[in-house]
């Protein structure tokens, strides 16, 4: 049941299909959707994070 809500399941399935040459539009859309969502989430987290350096001033 958990595999149905895990986005990595769909990405792995799509990558496996691409490796064997049986890519469908639905699996490609899952990969694009989850990749875009991850990219947007990462950009938001980095933008809202105070980045610190270890340099002594």
C-alpha positions, 0 to 999 in steps of 0.5 A, a space after each residue: 500500500 505504501 508503494 502506491 503513494 511513494 513517488 519514487 515507485 513511479 520514478 523507478 518504474 519509468 526509469 526501468 521502462 526507459 532502460 528497456 525501451 517501453 516508455 509510456 506517456 503516463 510514466 514519463 509524466 510521473 517522472 516530470 511531475 515529481 522531478 519538477 515538484 522536487 526541484 521547486 521544493 528544493 529551491 524554496 528550502 534553499 531560498 528560505 535557509 540562512 546559509 552560514 560559512 565556517 570562515 573566521 572573520 
